[in-house]
Amino acid sequence: MEKSQSQRIAINDINLSAFLTLKGITPDLTLTSGRVIFEFPITDELYNQVKAYNTNELVPCLDFISALRRLRGQMLSMRGQK
């Protein structure tokens, strides 16, 4: 994860991004050099949810898979728009 100058954090991990999306934190997707980056606003809630992800918080499996598929679809759609 790296901080950007506009108070956003870039995350390359689609699993973490899906978890954050499931928790209600929506990313902006950016296409950079053929790769899609998930950018989240930097907030205390973001850091709390990243900590929850890293401590293996339980989440509903099907909801997580649905969030993962949605992000993957958006990501593939962006790559196709080159």
C-alpha positions as CSV (number, residue, x, y, z in Angstrom):
1,M,0.0,0.0,0.0
2,E,1.3,3.4,-0.8
3,K,-0.1,6.9,0.1
4,S,-0.9,9.2,-2.7
5,Q,-0.7,13.0,-2.5
6,S,-4.5,13.5,-2.7
7,Q,-5.3,11.7,0.6
8,R,-5.9,8.4,-1.1
9,I,-4.2,5.0,-0.7
10,A,-3.4,2.7,-3.6
11,I,-4.0,-1.0,-3.1
12,N,-3.0,-3.7,-5.6
13,D,-4.6,-6.6,-3.6
14,I,-8.0,-7.5,-5.1
15,N,-8.9,-9.6,-2.0
16,L,-8.3,-6.8,0.4
17,S,-10.1,-4.4,-1.9
18,A,-13.1,-6.8,-2.0
19,F,-13.1,-7.0,1.8
20,L,-13.0,-3.2,2.1
21,T,-15.8,-2.9,-0.5
22,L,-17.9,-5.5,1.5
23,K,-17.4,-3.3,4.5
24,G,-18.8,-0.2,2.7
25,I,-15.6,1.5,1.6
26,T,-15.8,2.0,-2.2
27,P,-12.6,2.3,-4.2
28,D,-11.9,4.4,-7.3
29,L,-10.3,2.2,-10.0
30,T,-7.4,3.7,-12.0
31,L,-5.7,2.2,-15.0
32,T,-1.9,2.7,-14.7
33,S,0.5,1.0,-17.2
34,G,-2.0,-1.7,-18.0
35,R,-2.7,-2.5,-14.3
36,V,-5.8,-1.5,-12.4
37,I,-5.1,0.1,-9.0
38,F,-7.8,0.3,-6.3
39,E,-7.6,3.7,-4.6
40,F,-9.4,4.3,-1.3
41,P,-9.9,7.5,0.7
42,I,-7.6,7.6,3.7
43,T,-9.8,7.5,6.9
44,D,-9.6,5.9,10.3
45,E,-12.3,3.5,9.2
46,L,-10.1,2.3,6.3
47,Y,-7.2,1.6,8.7
48,N,-9.6,-0.2,11.1
49,Q,-10.9,-2.4,8.3
50,V,-7.4,-3.2,7.0
51,K,-6.5,-4.3,10.5
52,A,-9.7,-6.4,10.7
53,Y,-8.7,-8.1,7.3
54,N,-5.2,-8.8,8.6
55,T,-6.6,-10.4,11.8
56,N,-8.8,-12.7,9.7
57,E,-12.2,-11.3,10.6
58,L,-15.1,-13.5,9.7
59,V,-17.2,-12.4,6.8
60,P,-20.1,-14.0,4.9
61,C,-18.4,-16.1,2.3
62,L,-20.9,-15.6,-0.5
63,D,-21.0,-11.9,0.1
64,F,-17.2,-11.7,-0.1
65,I,-17.2,-13.7,-3.3
66,S,-19.8,-11.5,-4.8
67,A,-17.8,-8.3,-4.0
68,L,-14.7,-10.0,-5.4
69,R,-16.4,-10.9,-8.7
70,R,-17.8,-7.4,-9.0
71,L,-14.4,-5.8,-8.6
72,R,-12.8,-8.3,-11.0
73,G,-15.5,-7.5,-13.6
74,Q,-14.8,-3.8,-13.2
75,M,-11.1,-4.4,-13.4
76,L,-11.4,-6.5,-16.6
77,S,-13.8,-3.9,-18.2
78,M,-11.2,-1.1,-17.6
79,R,-8.4,-3.2,-19.1
80,G,-10.5,-3.8,-22.2
81,Q,-11.0,0.0,-22.7
82,K,-7.3,0.7,-23.4
